[in-house]
Amino acid sequence: MKKSFQNYLTIGFSLFIMVFFSCTPQKNSTVHINANLKSYFNYQPGSYWVFYDALNNYYDSLTVETYSDGQNTANNIQIESCDIGIFEYHLDSINVSAIWGLTLTQNNTLLTIGETIYSEFTQNFPFITGTSSFGNSNPYPEAVNTTFLSSFGVGNNNYTNVYEIIYTYSNTSYSDTFYINQDQGFLEIILNNQYFQKKLYLNRYKIIN
């Protein structure tokens, strides 16, 4: 399981390197993660979110298992990269149902869920809103649209300063939607792709910084 998770993080960082060097002059320097971005996703091991899956009628959870912050070298440039490993569990089972990963580099965040890579999960800080297209084909998302919401309700609870992040897929009706903010993290997650169909609504959480 750990080997599979490390493979996902390696893929995520490799994708960032390709994008970074295609648009950044090469020079001897150190590229650090934006301090505000790093603080936004400061999920230390032991952090968790418990959701009710309204589509499948059970409780699901995300648990932060690993957090690593280091530097990688590419073309004589030191690039800080932060990798956060998150395991998804059904609460009625001890088995991991999916491996999630967050990779933070400079001003960007990449999310992986199982085999699916969500490029540009967030861009810059504050996060860029609007639509970005990747030109991908299935099984990867083709485009992402980000909207800022001053308030957002989940059940009887209302949350502030929320980002709605919607991924769409080429030539299909698939779409994956995430609602996040800094104080609570993941608020609502709707997955509708070839691997997962879930409607996760936040029930309780604990974020360890």
N, C-alpha and C positions, 0 to 999 in steps of 0.2 A: 504493500500500500504506500509506504513512504517513497519507494523508488518511483512509482507511478506519479506521485505528487511532485517529486523533484523534476520529472520529465516535463510536466505541465509548466512549471516555473521556468525551466530552461527555454521552452518554446516561447513563453511570454517575453522573456528578456531578449531573446534573439530577434523577435519581431520589432521590439523597440529599437535595437541597434540598427536594423535595416532602415527604419524610418529616420532615426536621428542623423545618420551619416549621409542620407540622401539630401538633407536640407541644411546641414550645419557645417561650416568651414572646419577643417581638421586642424587642430593646434594642440600644443601641450598645455593641458589645463585639467581642472577637476570640475565635473558637473554635479552639483548637489541637488537633492530633492528640495523643491519649494517647501520652506518650513511650515507654511500654513496648510499646504496639502498634506504634509506628513502628520500634522496635528489632527487634521480632519479624519484621517483613517488610522488613528493610533489605537488599533485593536490589539491588545496584548493577550497572550494565552490565558484562557479562563473566561474570556468574554464570550457571551452567547446571546442568541435570539431564539425565542420559542414562538412558533406561528401556528395558527389554525389553518389547515388546508381545506378551504370551503368546497373545492372541486372533488377531492378524494375522501373528505370526511375523516381526517385524522390530524393529530398534532405532529409537527415537524420541527426540527431545530437546526441551527447553525452554531457550531462551536469552534472558536479559534484554538488551534492546536500548536501552531508554530509562528514565530515572528523572527525574521532575520534581516539585519541591516548591514550591508557591506559595500564594497566597491569592486567593480570589474574593469579590466583594462581592454580598450579597443583602439587601435591606431594611435597609441601613446596618449590616449585620453582616459583619465580615471572617471568612471561614471558610478555614482552612488545609486544603489538599487535596494529597495525594501520589498521583501516577499512575505506575504501573510497567508498561511495555510489554514483553510477552514473546512471542516468536515460536516456534512449534512447527515443527520440521523433521524429516522422515524422513532418517536418516543416509545412505541410499542415493540421496538427491536433494538438489539445491540449492534446491528450491522450498519456500516456506513453506506448510505444510499448514493452519495455523490461526493466528489472532491472538488472544492472551490479553491480558487487562488486569486489574490490581489497582488499585482506588481506595480510599485510606484517608482517612477523614474523622472527626474527633473520636474516637469509640470503636468505629467500625464499619469493616468491610471489605466491598467489593463485588467480585465476580469476574465477568469476562466471558470466554466462549470463543466466538469467531465471533459468531453472532447470539444466543446464549443468555446471559441475564443471571441470575447467581446472587446474589440479594439476601441480605443478612445472612450472608455467608460466615463472618465472625466478628462477635460482638457483645461489646462491653465488653472489659475485661481484668482478671483472667483471663477467658477466653471463657465466655460463658453456655452451659450445657448444657441439653438438653431439646429440645422441639419447638416450632417457630414455623410458623404458616400464613400464606400471603400472599394466598390467594384467586385466584391466577393460573390461567389455563387454558393449554393447549399453544399455542406451543412452550416456554413458560417453566415452571420448576418451581413446584409448588403449595405445598410445605412443605419444611422442613429440620429434621433431627434431629442434634444434636451430642452426642457422648459423649467423655469423657476416658478415655484408656487409659494406665495407668502404664507399660506396656511393649507393644511390638508388633513382630512379626517379619515381615521381608520376605526371602524366601530363607533364607540362612544368617546373616543379620544381624538383630540385635535392637536396637530403638530405644526410647527412654524419653520420657515426657511427651508422648504423641501424642494428637491430636484426630481423631476419626472424624466426618466431616461427610457426611451422606447427604441428597440431594435426591430428592424423589419428585414425580411428575407426575399431574395429575388424570385419572382414568378410563383409565389405561394401566398397563402393567407396566414402563414406563421408570423408571430410577433412576440417579443419578450419585453416586459415592462418592469422597471425598478423604481421605487420611491425611496429616497434616502435623505437624511439630514445629518448634521454634525453631532447633535446631542444624543440621538437614539440610534443612529446608523440605519439599518435596513428596516423600513416601515411596512412595505407591501411589495410583494414580488409575484408577478403573473408570468408564468412560462408556458408558451404554446409553440413548441417546436417538435421536431421529429424524435427527440429524445425524452422530453419531459412535458407533462401537462399538469400544472399546479396553479392554485390561487392561494397564496400565502399571506395571511393577515397577522400583523404583530400582536402577540398576546402578552408577552413579558420579555424583559431583556436585562442584561448586565454587561456594561462595558468597563473593562479594566484598562486604565491608561498607565 
